[in-house]
Every structure is written in structure tokens, then in C-alpha cells.
Amino acid sequence: MKYEIRRQDKVIGITELEGGDPPMGFVFGAVDPTDFYLSGAGKTDWKIYTCDTNEEIASESITIEDLSEEMGEQCIEVTVLVKSAEEYERFFKHHLEAYGKQFS
């Protein structure tokens, strides 16, 4: 599934949020920036939405780390702290299932 990172209703990047840490409530992934992305832009007003259903995922924080300059190639990652366990299960059940399989 793909997710849009938005700032002031403009899509600044697309991510698959391919990684997750369910016990801590985090999801993370590489970001494919759009023309509206500005490296070093303020962290205010960032929101994350599902591309399929256009639903906002309630989050405590969204952090974008851009190491492109240091790496010499595009290297942008996002980390999202999901607001609640219920919200995490609703949108990231696949991360919960993968985490559970580690112990069975």
C-alpha cells in the first residue's frame, strides 16, 4: 500500500511505510518526493494519508530525514509515530502480523 505525506494539502512525498515497530507504534519507509518537497522545510502541518482510500492516519509525530546531500544520491526517509494501538492495527495490520510471526 502507498501513503501520501501532505503539508498544507499538497503532497510532498509518497511512501510505502515498508517498515514497522508495532510495540513502539512506529512505521517508517523511503520517501519518493514530489515537486512540493523542500529539504529542510518545517515540520509543522505534516499529515499522512492512505492513497487508496484518502483516509488520514492519526499520528503523534512525522519526521522526515533527508540525507541526500551526505549520501550523494536521493536518500529520504520518513518515520511516523501512530497515535494509538487501534489506529496502528487498522492501517498497519501487516506489520503486526509480521511482528507476531517472529515469535511463533
C-alpha positions, 0 to 999 in steps of 0.5 A: 500500500502507498501513503501520501505525506501532505503539508498544507494539502499538497503532497510532498512525498509518497511512501510505502511505510515498508517498515514497522515497530508495532510495540513502539507504534512506529512505521517508517519507509523511503520517501519518493518526493514530489515537486512540493518537497523542500529539504529542510522545510518545517515540520509543522502541518505534516499529515499522512494519508492512505492513497487508496482510500484518502483516509488520514492516519492519526499520528503523534509525530512525522519526521522526515530525514533527508540525507541526500546531500551526505549520501550523494544520491536521493536518500529520504526517509520518513518515520511516523509515530501512530497515535494509538494501538487501534489506529496502528492495527487498522492501517498497519495490520501487516506489520503486526502480523509480521511482528507476531510471526517472529515469535511463533 
